[in-house]
Amino acid sequence: MFRVPDRASAFPWLIGTLAVLALLAAVGIAAVRTSTPAPPPLAELPVRPPLVVVEALPQLAERMQREGAAGRFSGAVLVARGDEVIFRQVYGQAEGRPLELDSRLRLASVSKQFTAAAILRLQDEGILSIEDPLCRWIQPCPPAWAPIQLKHLLAHTSGVPDMMARPGWGVQRVTPTAPEKLTVDSMRYGLQFVPGTKLRYSNAGYNLLADVVERASGTPFPQYLRSAFFDPLGMADTGFDDGADHDIIMGYADLAGGRTPQPKVNPSILYGSGGLYTTLDDMLVWERALHRRDLLTPESYAQMIADHAPETQPSTERGRPRRDWGFGLFSNTLGMRVDPPFLDRQIYHTGSWSGFRNLVTYQPDADVTVIVLSNNFHQGQSVFLISQQAMAEALGRPFPQTGAR
């Protein structure tokens, strides 16, 4: 029978061997985690085009002049082909002042791509993996969450019920909430389905991802976004709305009494799912850096724009061809929803919250970016049609006249 020696020094060779093996194991684990190098830091800030009105898309310019003059659209529009801005203009006003080219608008759910990129950047740095169980990072962790991996949260396949589907949403929507309380609140509810088996859009899932970013990086989520993305890219007009005075323009809604301000925004409950603000040109800088692979490795970028829908998911969605569900982004032929239609694949995300309605879309083959940010919640149909008119004209397709229902 093997007997443990009375003193560790009795077998110095054994201790040394074990130490070497432990070191090799640690190095091996680290090598697995860091086998994919992170993108190099940006050597210099992106060159920005002059901040001036550009209306090099005549059909779009004519249509937008009519819509703006009639009050049917309030917001900001930018179109770029590569790094060249071919359209940049603003319409309408907020609190009695005309919008400006550098007005700051809320992004709402367009923010999700920043949260997804933060997770993927931490993966590129070898700190985490999208295959990690959520319970590796969230402790204490409900037993029901044991099957959830970070990739499930990223792709809306986690089964974590959205905040808007929970009892008491009307009160929670307007109640300021600390980030850690968002996680605790999500722990109170069971899963809607087995993770990875279905799709269900979940803002709560992206709030959990923001918590993971904080725990994995050791940095508050807004600060991580600033240090990892905003400062290196020179995005000084982009940030998290923490309730301080960030000079964000007022959002509105078309209610029974007419155009009505929406001052009660409560971005605290949109921590990782929709709490950012930006400008047209800051958003363009982000789009260029993201889709040129300046921010992520090719492998992580490919994961971001891949389709992560379960194999059992129907091929149609609301009577139309189903979207590809990426990480913080969707992909689809949006042009098929206007008349005349066009088939080009677009990578995009929409956003809507308390006075704002947005759509940011990118066509990779022609390298065209379209950004439409509106400070009117009820202009969703206009935002969509404008985005597709802009995309069609930039691609040389027939100019759509109407949106299909």
Summary of the structure (lengths in Angstrom):
residues: 405
radius of gyration: 23.6
end to end distance: 79.8
largest distance: 92.5
contacts: 1323
relative contact order: 0.16
helix: 38%
strand: 19%
